[in-house]
Amino acid sequence: MRISFATFTRFLLCIGILIGVTTSCTPTGGGDNSALLAAAIPSGGSGAQACLEQWPFASGAYLADNSVNAALDAGVFGDPTKATNKICGGGWTTGSTDVYSTGSSSECESGETCIVLEWTGKRVTNATGIDFVVYENAFLHGTNPNSRFLEPVIVEVSIDGNNWCGWNPTYSGSSSATDLRNPANYSDLAGITPVVFKQSDANSLTAADLFTETTDGYGTHLKGGGDGFDLDSSSFGNSGSGCNTTLRDSIRSSGFVYIRLTTAYSRNNSSYPLASDSFDQKADIDGVVARSVTNR
């Protein structure tokens, strides 16, 4: 059974394999295993090289730096700062440890798991092409680029934090493992493309590269990986609680303040089924980067 690096590590901690001792798993709202897990895992994501704490771009790419009423769960994967501190992708074949597993926040719809992020004092504005990129924790299932570990995410944006507009999130496959791992079966969802970008001295990507597509052996994707969303897309405004054409057009013309990332399975487990190798049925958020912002 293959699971994400984050959830697999959490599982190992629970049974005492990771650090060679027997440790009990603490339910949400109980004790915190963060110290144990932090000591067992190198900081800054997967791989030996640390991921820079400081955002490397002064302009052209802006990291969402604050969460709104995020649920704090036990362990480092329940720490919402992991979704706002940096982007530490593990590449095509490895997950990252610098992620937040979505929780049951008051900002979510009833029964869902999500996280709401914002850019402190800023509003994300509509630019030409992709306006922002969502980085989750997808990675290849084996070596086939068309077979991936996926925990899809519904993406919605808001001006006031109450009314939300989204795109047209769709899964078109069956419940078979092969279909669930095939990225071609998903549209207008995040959590589909692995995160290539890792903010470190060795990373040669520019701010503009994060919003630029390339084609290689993995197919057509953003140079830094992740999943891009465009406010001018014809599908924008086709979903969302409280969304209408007036709100959609206002967001397109004036921008948005909040972005909500919801584990698709938690919204509708029949429309967005998950493969059996999803350990906790929660998406793991690395962060969101916007192309253009202005002061509120």
C-alpha positions as a printed NumPy array, in Angstrom:
array([[  0.   ,   0.   ,   0.   ],
       [  1.428,   3.391,  -0.968],
       [  0.538,   6.515,   1.033],
       [  1.798,  10.092,   1.151],
       [  5.084,  10.699,   2.924],
       [  3.361,  12.888,   5.481],
       [  0.659,  10.398,   6.364],
       [  3.017,   7.417,   6.235],
       [  5.407,   9.127,   8.647],
       [  2.511,   9.86 ,  10.97 ],
       [  1.529,   6.173,  10.822],
       [  5.06 ,   5.059,  11.64 ],
       [  5.124,   7.349,  14.649],
       [  1.877,   5.843,  15.922],
       [  3.251,   2.315,  15.938],
       [  6.683,   3.253,  17.217],
       [  8.723,   2.317,  14.138],
       [ 10.032,   5.771,  13.27 ],
       [ 11.964,   6.43 ,  16.467],
       [ 12.275,   2.922,  17.836],
       [  9.872,   3.319,  20.752],
       [  6.227,   2.556,  21.35 ],
       [  4.158,   5.745,  21.072],
       [  0.396,   6.059,  21.263],
       [ -1.572,   8.005,  18.666],
       [ -3.374,  10.924,  20.298],
       [ -6.808,  11.895,  18.94 ],
       [ -7.529,  15.385,  17.627],
       [ -7.688,  17.868,  20.473],
       [ -5.544,  15.729,  22.784],
       [ -1.808,  15.739,  23.4  ],
       [  0.721,  16.837,  20.79 ],
       [  3.341,  14.531,  19.252],
       [  4.996,  17.44 ,  17.394],
       [  8.213,  17.37 ,  19.4  ],
       [  8.742,  13.65 ,  18.816],
       [  8.036,  13.864,  15.12 ],
       [ 10.055,  17.046,  14.618],
       [ 13.047,  15.369,  16.203],
       [ 12.7  ,  12.369,  13.914],
       [ 12.321,  14.226,  10.61 ],
       [ 14.823,  16.694,   9.088],
       [ 13.392,  20.197,   8.97 ],
       [ 12.398,  21.841,   5.707],
       [ 10.748,  19.049,   3.812],
       [ 11.967,  15.914,   2.124],
       [ 15.559,  15.325,   1.207],
       [ 18.795,  16.235,   2.972],
       [ 18.89 ,  19.845,   1.813],
       [ 17.059,  22.284,   4.071],
       [ 14.344,  24.481,   2.614],
       [ 14.917,  28.225,   3.091],
       [ 12.76 ,  29.933,   5.698],
       [ 12.784,  33.274,   3.855],
       [ 10.597,  33.664,   0.774],
       [ 13.061,  34.156,  -2.107],
       [ 11.086,  36.551,  -4.322],
       [ 10.654,  40.276,  -3.642],
       [  8.016,  40.555,  -6.367],
       [  6.19 ,  38.515,  -8.993],
       [  5.25 ,  35.654,  -6.654],
       [  3.59 ,  36.183,  -3.271],
       [  3.157,  33.478,  -0.658],
       [ -0.112,  33.284,   1.317],
       [  1.228,  33.949,   4.803],
       [ -1.683,  33.603,   7.215],
       [ -4.418,  31.084,   7.998],
       [ -7.898,  31.984,   9.254],
       [ -9.346,  29.989,  12.168],
       [ -7.462,  26.896,  11.076],
       [ -7.955,  23.719,  13.093],
       [ -4.907,  22.767,  15.146],
       [ -4.491,  19.012,  15.232],
       [ -2.051,  16.797,  17.134],
       [  1.36 ,  16.4  ,  15.51 ],
       [  3.316,  18.528,  13.046],
       [  0.953,  17.75 ,  10.169],
       [ -1.818,  19.452,  12.116],
       [  0.165,  22.697,  12.373],
       [ -1.416,  25.282,  10.001],
       [  1.805,  27.303,   9.792],
       [  3.081,  24.517,   7.548],
       [  0.654,  25.827,   4.904],
       [  1.952,  29.401,   5.118],
       [  5.664,  29.337,   5.934],
       [  7.3  ,  28.135,   2.712],
       [  7.033,  25.852,  -0.32 ],
       [  9.153,  22.736,   0.094],
       [  8.243,  20.344,  -2.686],
       [  9.723,  16.881,  -2.813],
       [  9.639,  16.605,  -6.608],
       [  7.787,  14.083,  -8.73 ],
       [  8.428,  10.945,  -6.705],
       [  8.492,  12.113,  -3.064],
       [  6.101,  13.945,  -0.759],
       [  7.046,  16.775,   1.599],
       [  6.961,  16.968,   5.39 ],
       [  6.302,  20.727,   5.378],
       [  2.546,  20.324,   4.896],
       [ -0.714,  20.822,   6.77 ],
       [ -3.379,  18.113,   6.746],
       [ -6.716,  19.883,   6.431],
       [ -8.824,  20.023,   9.589],
       [-12.411,  20.713,  10.638],
       [-12.173,  24.495,  10.802],
       [-15.128,  26.794,  11.483],
       [-14.408,  28.22 ,   8.009],
       [-15.312,  24.901,   6.366],
       [-18.724,  23.821,   5.188],
       [-20.41 ,  21.416,   7.61 ],
       [-18.638,  18.067,   7.864],
       [-15.739,  19.11 ,   5.64 ],
       [-12.005,  19.492,   6.193],
       [-10.347,  22.622,   4.845],
       [ -8.015,  25.527,   5.454],
       [ -8.587,  29.206,   4.625],
       [ -5.523,  31.309,   3.781],
       [ -4.885,  34.982,   3.114],
       [ -2.107,  37.384,   2.208],
       [ -1.679,  39.726,   5.195],
       [ -2.928,  43.21 ,   4.286],
       [ -3.09 ,  42.259,   0.612],
       [ -5.659,  41.412,  -2.026],
       [ -4.882,  39.023,  -4.887],
       [ -5.603,  40.698,  -8.215],
       [ -6.417,  39.352, -11.632],
       [ -3.371,  39.073, -13.872],
       [ -2.863,  37.726, -17.374],
       [ -2.96 ,  33.939, -17.327],
       [ -2.644,  31.933, -14.115],
       [ -3.364,  34.044, -11.029],
       [ -2.25 ,  31.654,  -8.297],
       [ -0.83 ,  28.188,  -7.772],
       [ -1.906,  25.709,  -5.117],
       [  0.797,  23.349,  -3.87 ],
       [ -0.386,  20.105,  -2.318],
       [  1.375,  16.782,  -1.839],
       [  0.742,  14.659,  -4.929],
       [  3.498,  12.382,  -6.191],
       [  3.975,   9.55 ,  -8.673],
       [  2.683,   6.093,  -7.829],
       [  5.681,   4.181,  -9.125],
       [  7.381,   5.694, -12.184],
       [  4.404,   6.261, -14.495],
       [  3.562,  10.009, -14.729],
       [ -0.067,   9.057, -15.359],
       [ -0.326,   7.134, -12.086],
       [ -0.153,   9.335,  -8.986],
       [ -0.995,   9.389,  -5.306],
       [ -3.775,  12.014,  -5.234],
       [ -5.875,  13.714,  -2.57 ],
       [ -7.758,  16.32 ,  -4.669],
       [ -8.664,  19.759,  -3.358],
       [-11.623,  22.031,  -4.151],
       [-10.47 ,  25.641,  -4.522],
       [-12.678,  28.665,  -3.779],
       [-11.945,  32.376,  -3.303],
       [-13.777,  35.12 ,  -1.436],
       [-13.777,  38.844,  -0.787],
       [-15.513,  38.75 ,   2.598],
       [-14.906,  35.209,   3.884],
       [-18.635,  34.421,   3.71 ],
       [-19.454,  34.107,   0.013],
       [-17.244,  31.871,  -2.09 ],
       [-16.705,  31.412,  -5.806],
       [-15.008,  28.378,  -7.293],
       [-14.399,  26.776, -10.644],
       [-15.935,  23.545, -11.956],
       [-14.226,  20.783,  -9.939],
       [-14.846,  17.479, -11.661],
       [-13.743,  13.867, -11.414],
       [-14.707,  11.861, -14.502],
       [-13.282,   8.421, -13.745],
       [-14.556,   5.317, -11.993],
       [-13.748,   4.114,  -8.475],
       [-10.969,   1.839,  -9.732],
       [ -7.465,   2.494,  -8.406],
       [ -6.19 ,   3.027, -11.957],
       [ -8.739,   5.761, -12.659],
       [ -8.297,   7.406,  -9.258],
       [ -4.549,   7.734,  -9.868],
       [ -4.888,   9.118, -13.406],
       [ -4.508,  12.957, -13.451],
       [ -6.405,  13.144, -16.747],
       [ -9.638,  12.324, -14.888],
       [ -9.506,  15.547, -12.83 ],
       [-10.283,  19.108, -13.826],
       [-10.41 ,  22.384, -11.866],
       [ -9.04 ,  20.621,  -8.782],
       [ -5.777,  21.133,  -6.898],
       [ -3.66 ,  18.349,  -5.471],
       [ -3.133,  16.816,  -8.916],
       [  0.401,  17.89 ,  -9.879],
       [  3.458,  17.167,  -7.699],
       [  5.393,  20.092,  -6.225],
       [  8.701,  20.584,  -8.   ],
       [  9.488,  23.983,  -6.482],
       [ 11.564,  24.022,  -3.312],
       [ 12.748,  27.423,  -2.105],
       [ 16.43 ,  26.733,  -1.633],
       [ 19.7  ,  28.122,  -2.908],
       [ 19.934,  25.237,  -5.375],
       [ 16.593,  26.053,  -6.975],
       [ 16.998,  27.967, -10.216],
       [ 13.355,  28.853, -10.819],
       [ 12.347,  32.501, -11.073],
       [  9.091,  34.036,  -9.85 ],
       [  7.767,  34.06 , -13.419],
       [  8.668,  30.376, -13.836],
       [  6.143,  29.421, -11.165],
       [  3.336,  30.567, -13.492],
       [  4.881,  29.278, -16.724],
       [  4.123,  25.923, -18.313],
       [  6.679,  23.518, -19.687],
       [  6.443,  20.142, -21.42 ],
       [  8.717,  17.207, -20.641],
       [  8.538,  13.5  , -19.879],
       [  5.943,  14.193, -17.173],
       [  3.633,  15.981, -19.603],
       [  2.637,  19.653, -19.653],
       [  2.811,  21.296, -16.238],
       [  3.955,  24.434, -14.455],
       [  7.729,  24.627, -14.119],
       [  7.44 ,  24.599, -10.338],
       [  4.659,  22.02 , -10.292],
       [  1.429,  22.582,  -8.389],
       [ -1.941,  23.449,  -9.914],
       [ -2.69 ,  26.871, -11.381],
       [ -6.025,  28.726, -11.374],
       [ -7.148,  31.625, -13.58 ],
       [ -9.879,  34.072, -12.56 ],
       [-10.632,  34.665, -16.242],
       [-11.308,  30.988, -16.874],
       [-14.767,  30.322, -18.311],
       [-15.383,  27.831, -15.492],
       [-14.753,  30.368, -12.723],
       [-17.964,  31.216, -10.889],
       [-19.591,  27.883, -11.713],
       [-19.506,  26.732,  -8.083],
       [-19.315,  28.09 ,  -4.565],
       [-21.59 ,  29.   ,  -1.672],
       [-23.079,  32.458,  -2.294],
       [-21.463,  32.827,  -5.709],
       [-23.303,  34.66 ,  -8.486],
       [-22.299,  36.558, -11.604],
       [-22.075,  39.849,  -9.696],
       [-19.621,  38.425,  -7.179],
       [-17.678,  36.595,  -9.879],
       [-17.245,  39.788, -11.894],
       [-16.296,  41.749,  -8.78 ],
       [-13.538,  39.25 ,  -7.984],
       [-12.319,  39.395, -11.549],
       [-12.162,  43.179, -11.538],
       [-11.038,  43.877,  -7.946],
       [ -9.471,  40.648,  -6.719],
       [-10.035,  38.466,  -3.667],
       [ -8.814,  38.302,  -0.073],
       [ -9.337,  34.7  ,   1.051],
       [ -8.767,  31.302,  -0.5  ],
       [-10.389,  28.148,   0.846],
       [ -8.859,  24.736,   0.163],
       [-11.224,  21.85 ,   0.896],
       [-10.468,  18.151,   0.678],
       [-12.812,  17.171,  -2.167],
       [-13.595,  13.79 ,  -0.607],
       [-14.937,  15.508,   2.52 ],
       [-17.415,  17.512,   0.439],
       [-18.794,  14.605,  -1.553],
       [-17.169,  11.193,  -1.246],
       [-19.111,   9.769,  -4.173],
       [-18.302,  12.579,  -6.61 ],
       [-14.669,  12.706,  -5.458],
       [-13.678,   9.204,  -4.299],
       [-10.217,   8.494,  -2.906],
       [ -7.941,   5.535,  -3.453],
       [ -7.509,   3.194,  -0.489],
       [ -3.922,   4.389,   0.069],
       [ -5.105,   7.733,   1.461],
       [ -4.296,   7.184,   5.147],
       [ -6.526,   9.88 ,   6.69 ],
       [ -8.672,  11.111,   3.754],
       [ -7.246,  14.632,   4.126],
       [ -5.347,  16.758,   1.644],
       [ -1.86 ,  17.913,   2.665],
       [ -1.334,  21.612,   1.848],
       [  2.166,  22.982,   1.219],
       [  1.045,  26.536,   0.34 ],
       [ -0.405,  28.943,  -2.219],
       [  1.449,  31.516,  -4.315],
       [ -0.224,  34.468,  -6.084],
       [  1.091,  36.281,  -9.127],
       [ -0.143,  39.78 ,  -8.364],
       [ -1.298,  41.516,  -5.152],
       [ -2.234,  44.994,  -4.047],
       [ -2.794,  46.639,  -0.672],
       [ -6.307,  46.28 ,   0.755]])
